[in-house]
């Protein structure tokens, strides 16, 4: 049970009280919430003196604690809110000024290792995801991993990303260098490997790729050189480890290569500077894994997934899928590794709709089903080599007997109103 609105009422009330003459503010109110959600506020001098002797950075039996101080000589009311893990260790620390988040923010892992340190200049004076979304960061924000390794240094100016943000590998070497101007990437974005060698540089203008981009292999030989205009890929050359040209983009058309550690992982078709058309995905050994097509960043058209190649055997499909605007719509087919068709089903908007047929590995019929919007309407199920069904579903009700590719019995499924009810 959350009682934080009481904190805001207390701070608002104190904002209207008289200024104190003291240079060092004293506690005015303390509000604590235990791990059962119960809230209690203290204002008596005896109790406040006890709280002044407590180190709130150490383990506490609370879920949250808000300390509100008397108005200082400048008329400001300061407060500090801290939260705690169930094991009692401190989780978050936030400074508050005049009923808004203002000052140092820190966050820790449950074992006490510092996680985040930042400076806040505005936002809701509370802890939690909804309040954090309102905070305005200013200056440097640092983040560490659970082992205390520095992960990132991010610079802000009055709530906007400004300057060069740096991200680090676990060994401490620079991973990413990202220049920002008014919340947008502006300048040369650099990516480094954990050994310190340069992996990629990309020029940005107002958050869009604009200008030269280069990618390098581990031996620092050139893997790719591209030229962008406002995120459109205009020119590109892509090379393998030996320096041989793999693909290219000329005047906004061609194939862009995406790389793994030592090989080409994918080839993306580029049309008029944009990712559109055919995509080829490769195994680590260079064999073709699948081909699909993209339209407006969604799968659209036929996708073919190939079976792993065996010795001198030609590549054969394992599955084909018809896509329409990001949804499976059309025919889905699968094959056994001997090239015999395994199944074929009609799909509509990701749902089974129409005929669905399956065969045993020797090519004999296994089952024939008919669906309407993912509901089974009719089905005939055959033992291997037999022409008369061993079980059937009629008007959405019945029994489906299922067998493996060699004809061994697997299970029976009882259907009612087109949906499975009991499986044996």
Order of alpha helices (4+ residues) and beta strands (2+ residues): alpha-beta-beta-alpha-beta-beta-beta-beta-beta-alpha-beta-beta-beta-beta-beta-beta-beta-beta-beta-beta-beta-beta-beta-beta-beta-beta-beta-beta-beta-beta-beta-beta-beta-beta-beta-beta-beta-beta
